[in-house]
């Protein structure tokens, strides 16, 4: 189970609306909705601790439920900040890839653009590649 899914489940069990919980946490309902629905990750560092402590208080969570939220947040964050070894190596030796990914992240490139990019790479592979061969 994901961090946000668990928050949603705990909130609904206590029959609290998303808007009510967001108001008690002093965050927007859309931000909480994004977390619950996996469109936004768990907050990191000290924000994570405050966020989980506040949710635990507002929902009256047990220590076990609170610890589970910490575990799920840590798991989600470690997945978020982990990059496969071969990708990390490739990015370390290919400045153009780093630039492209940074630009893509900053401009919030959508899936259809990535699909087109993958098609270009696939075509290049069929031709036998270029620069590195």
Secondary structure, 3 states (H helix, E strand, C coil): CCHHHHHHHHHHHCCCCHHHHHHHHCCCHHHHHHHHCCCCCCCCHHHHHHHHHHHHHHHCCCHHHHHHHHHHHHHHHHHHHCCCHHHHHHHHHCHHHHHHHHHHHHHCCCHHHHHHHHHHHHHHHHCCCCCCC
